[in-house]
């Protein structure tokens, strides 16, 4: 995966976050919205639009895509782990799954 390095941090767009965490874009977007609505991070400090060129139907289209910095990337990963831990606690899954959360 190619990442953007700027302003002393790593930036990923929603498609890249979805690929990184192997989750649907809607799930990643929900996590990001929760991170901002809970006040964990400030949108203004962690989101930036970068211009990119995409091939669409044989044409090159220039778009500005929101990108999220390393703080958001880490928070999305942590949010995912918290959800898994809660699911395990709520459902009292096997020791094997609990070990994944602890070892991760």
C-alpha positions as CSV (number, residue, x, y, z in Angstrom):
1,X,0.0,0.0,0.0
2,X,1.3,3.4,-0.9
3,X,0.9,6.0,1.9
4,X,1.2,9.7,1.9
5,X,3.9,11.3,4.2
6,X,3.3,15.0,4.9
7,X,3.6,17.2,7.9
8,X,5.6,14.6,9.9
9,X,2.8,12.0,9.8
10,X,1.3,9.3,7.7
11,X,-2.0,10.0,5.9
12,X,-4.5,7.4,4.6
13,X,-7.8,7.9,2.9
14,X,-11.0,5.9,3.6
15,X,-10.3,3.3,0.9
16,X,-6.8,2.7,2.4
17,X,-8.1,2.4,5.9
18,X,-10.6,-0.1,4.7
19,X,-7.9,-2.1,3.1
20,X,-5.6,-1.8,6.1
21,X,-8.2,-3.0,8.6
22,X,-10.0,-5.4,6.2
23,X,-13.3,-3.7,7.1
24,X,-16.1,-2.2,4.9
25,X,-15.7,1.6,4.3
26,X,-19.0,2.1,6.1
27,X,-17.6,0.4,9.2
28,X,-14.4,2.5,9.1
29,X,-16.5,5.7,8.6
30,X,-18.6,4.8,11.6
31,X,-15.6,4.3,13.7
32,X,-14.1,7.6,12.6
33,X,-17.4,9.4,13.3
34,X,-17.5,7.9,16.8
35,X,-13.9,9.0,17.5
36,X,-14.8,12.6,16.6
37,X,-18.2,12.6,18.3
38,X,-16.7,11.2,21.5
39,X,-14.1,14.0,21.5
40,X,-11.2,11.5,21.4
41,X,-9.7,13.5,18.5
42,X,-10.4,16.8,16.8
43,X,-11.4,16.6,13.1
44,X,-9.7,19.9,12.4
45,X,-6.3,18.6,13.7
46,X,-6.4,15.1,12.1
47,X,-8.1,15.4,8.7
48,X,-6.8,16.9,5.6
49,X,-7.9,16.9,1.9
50,X,-5.4,15.9,-0.7
51,X,-5.9,16.1,-4.4
52,X,-5.6,12.8,-6.2
53,X,-6.2,11.5,-9.7
54,X,-8.3,8.4,-10.2
55,X,-9.1,6.4,-13.3
56,X,-12.9,6.2,-13.8
57,X,-14.3,4.7,-16.9
58,X,-11.1,5.2,-18.8
59,X,-10.8,8.8,-17.9
60,X,-8.6,10.4,-15.3
61,X,-10.6,12.3,-12.8
62,X,-9.1,14.7,-10.3
63,X,-10.7,14.7,-6.8
64,X,-10.0,15.9,-3.3
65,X,-10.2,13.1,-0.8
66,X,-10.2,13.3,2.9
67,X,-7.2,11.7,4.4
68,X,-6.7,10.8,8.1
69,X,-3.4,11.1,10.0
70,X,-1.7,8.6,12.1
71,X,-3.6,9.6,15.2
72,X,-6.9,8.6,13.5
73,X,-5.3,5.4,12.1
74,X,-4.3,4.3,15.5
75,X,-7.6,5.2,17.1
76,X,-9.5,3.3,14.4
77,X,-7.4,0.2,15.2
78,X,-7.9,0.7,18.9
79,X,-11.7,1.2,18.4
80,X,-11.8,-2.1,16.5
81,X,-10.0,-3.9,19.3
82,X,-12.3,-2.4,22.0
83,X,-15.4,-3.6,20.0
84,X,-13.9,-7.1,19.8
85,X,-13.0,-7.1,23.5
86,X,-16.6,-6.0,24.4
87,X,-18.1,-8.7,22.1
88,X,-15.9,-11.3,23.8
89,X,-16.8,-10.1,27.3
90,X,-20.5,-9.9,26.4
91,X,-20.6,-13.3,24.8
92,X,-18.0,-15.0,27.0
93,X,-16.2,-16.4,24.0
94,X,-13.5,-19.1,24.3
95,X,-10.1,-18.5,25.9
96,X,-8.6,-18.5,22.3
97,X,-10.3,-15.3,21.3
98,X,-9.5,-13.6,24.6
99,X,-5.9,-14.5,24.0
100,X,-6.0,-12.7,20.6
101,X,-7.1,-9.5,22.2
102,X,-4.5,-9.7,25.0
103,X,-1.7,-10.6,22.6
104,X,-2.6,-8.0,20.0
